[in-house]
Amino acid sequence: MARSSVDHYMPFFGRDFYASTAMWTAEEVGHYIRLLVIQWDSGSLPADLSRLELVSPGVGRVWEILEPKFPIGDDGLRRNERMEQHREKACELREARSEAGRNGNERRWADRKPIANGSQTDRKPIANGIAKTSPPNPNPNPNQNPSPTPSPNEETHTHTGGENDFREPGWAADEWGRFAASWNATQRAEPWTHLTPPDGWVDLAGTPGWLQRASEAMAMLPSREYFDRPLPVTRFFQFVDRIRAGEFADPKGPHRARSRQPAGGNL
């Protein structure tokens, strides 16, 4: 299958992992974890041991016990079979979520398009009526042709925008670019360094009024002394309306942190 990107987190089943590595040394366990992480992120490992040494220096010393964990596949690359199963499921789930998000947005904008286009249509009779009832401009020079008066059947208002100018493809990326730039320049905000927005961004940005509320909450964030550590953007999404309501203005006290916690747990 084509190698697809997955989320930055990977599944880890502690009991199963311990059972399969119970008699291993710390060096063996360390190289095993490193190779699993690289496979999760890249989709495969090189077959050549010298190449593996580049990504996990010293792995050759424990390769005898690790080699059976990463057999060579038909494509000449190594993979841990169980990790590959989890990775394929994660790729399928990610694609399914993306497809559902795209379909949902298409339906959402399709429902709103008549409203947006209708607002333009409604303005035409008004504009035409003004043009038809306005008196001609005074013309003091009788030798100069007067300005033509619109005929009853002449349309004097034209909407120059295209029919599909409401939420064009790529709007979410544009909105995220503007949001991320403001977020990364905001005090008490933990910088977002990834190239893509967090999961759920499209649904939030597409919610009527949410971007405006988020902008207002972001402007208030530097004064919210409760957050004594930089606030992750995904937590900010949860607290937008509470910040706008004036919460989190006071710093954490010795007892306050235990008695009142924001929704979502201890930061």
N, C-alpha and C positions, 0 to 999 in steps of 0.2 A: 504494500500500500504506500501511497505518497506520504512522505514525512510531514506531519503537521505540527504546528506549535501548540503548546499546552499552557495551562496556567503555571505561574511560578511556584506554586505549592505542589507537593507530591504526596500520595498516600503512604502512610507508614504504619504497619501493624506490629506493634511492639512485641507482643507475645510470640508471634510467628518468627520475627527477626531474631529474637533471643534464642528460640529453640533451634534455629538453623546455624547459629554462631556461638553456641554456649561454650564450646571448648576452644575457641579461637583466641589468639593474642590481640592486644589492643591495636597493634600495627595491621594485622589482617582485617580486623573489623573496620578500621579507619579507611583503608584502601577500598574495601568492599562498598562502604557508604559513598565514597567519592565517585566510584565508577557508576553506581546506581543513579546518582544525581546527574552525572554527565549524560547517561543514557536517557533519563527522563527529559532533560532539556534539549538534547540533540537528536534523539531518536535511535541512536546506535553508537557503537564503539568501534574503533579501528581494530582489525584482526592482528596487526603486527604488534608485538610486545614493545618494540622500540618506540612506536607511536604512543602506546599507552603510558610509557615512561614520561612522555612530555606533559601529559595531563595529570598524572599521579606519580610523581617522582619516587622511586624506590619500590614500585609495585612488583618489580621483577623478583624481589627477595621473597615475596609471598605468593607468587603467581601459581605455584603448584596447587595450592588449595583453592585459589580463586578461579582458575581457568575453567573448571567444570560448570561454574555458575554463569558463564558467558559464552555459550557455544556459538560457532560461526554459522550464520544462516545462508540461504541460497544466494543472497546478494553479496556474500563475501564479508559481511560485517558481523560484529558480535552483539548479542543482546541477551539479557537475562529474561527468560521466557515469562516469568510471572510479572515482572515489571512491564514487559511489552503488552501483556494483556490489560493491565491497569491503564497504560498509556493510550491504547486504542480506544478503550471505553471513555477516557477523558476527552480524547479528540472528537469522538462521536457526540458526546454530550455538549461540548463547546460549540460544535457546528450546529447542533440542533437548537441550542439557545440563540445563536446568531441568526439562524434562519427564522426562528419564531419572532425575534426582535425586528428583523427586516419586514416580515409579513405584517406584524402589528403596526409598524410605522406606516407602511403603505396603506393599510386600512384606515389608520387615524388621519393621515393627510388627505386620503380620498374623501373621507367624510367632511373634512374642513374645507376642501377646495371649492365646493359650491358656495360656501359662505363668503370666502375671499373673492371669488369671481363675481358673486352676486353683488357685493358692495361696489365693485366697479360698474356693473351694469346699472345699478340703481342711480349712479351719479350722472349717467348719460342724459336721461330726460331732463334732469335739473339743469345741467349745463346747456343743453339745447334750448330749453325754455328761456333761460337768461339771454342767450344769444338772439333768439327770435324776438324777444320783447324789448331789447335795448334799442334806444333811438340811434339813428346814424350820427356820426361825429359832425359837428358844425364845419362847414367848408366856406371860409370867407372869400376864396378865390373862385369866381365863377368860371374861369377858363380851365381850372383843374378838375379832372374827373373826380366825382365824389367817391368815397369808399363804398364798395359794393355792399348792398344789404343782403343778408342771407335769405335764400328762398325758403319757402315753407318746408320743402322736402330735403333741404341740405343739412347734413349732419355736421355739427360744428365742434363736437368733442370726440376725441379719439384716445383710447387707452393704449399706450405704447408698450406696456409690459406684456410678456407672453402669458399664455394661459396657465403655464406650469411654473410661474415664478414664486409660488407659495411653497416654502420648504423644498427647495431644489435638492437633488442628490448631493451629498457631501455637507449638508447643513450641520449635521452633528459634529463632524470633524472641525468645521469652522467655529462653531460655538465652543467646543472643547478647547481649541487653541486660545481663544480669548479668555475663557474661564481659567485655564491653567496658568496663563501669563499673570493674571491678577492674583491667583492663589499663591504662586511661588514668590510673589513680592509682598505678601501679607505677613505681618508679625503674628506669631503664635501658630502659624500654619506650617505643617511638616511638608517640605518640598516634594512634589510628585515628579520623579525622574524618569518614569516609563514613557515610551513613545505612544502608547495607546491609553485611552481613558479607562477608569475602573469599570467593572461589570455593573450594569444597571444605569450607566450614564445616559444612554439614549432615552430610556423611559422617563428618567427624571427631567431631562432637558425638554422633552416633548410634553410634559405636564403643564397646562396653562398656568402662567404666573410663577412657575417655580424658579426660573432663572432670575427674575426680579427679586424674589424673596431671598434667594441664595446670595445675590449681590449685596443686599441690605445686611444680611447676617455676616458676610465676609467683612464688610466695612466696620462692623461692631466687634469683630473677633479680637483685635489688638487690645481692647479694653476689658475683655473677659478674663479676669485674673484667676478664675478658678482653674483654668488650663495652665498648669505650671510646667507642662512639657508641650512641645509642638503637637498640634492636633492633626491626626491623619485625615486626609480628605474624605475617606469613606465614613469616618465617625462624624465629620462635619455634616455630611449629607443627612445623618440621623438627627442632628441637633439644630438644623436651620431654623425651624419655627420657634424652638425654645430660646435660641439666642436672640431672635427678633423680639421675643416676648420679654427680654430683659434678664433672663436667667444667666447664671455663671459669672456675674459681675464681681462677686466677692472671692477673695482667695480661699483656698482650703484651710480650715482650722484643724487643730488636733483631733477634735471630735466630729467636725462637720464631714470629713472625708468618709467616716464610717456610717454616719446617720443619713447623709443625703448623697446619693450617687446618680450621675446621669444615666438615662436609659442605655442599656448596652453593657453595663458593668464598669469596673474600675479602669480608668485610663492608665 
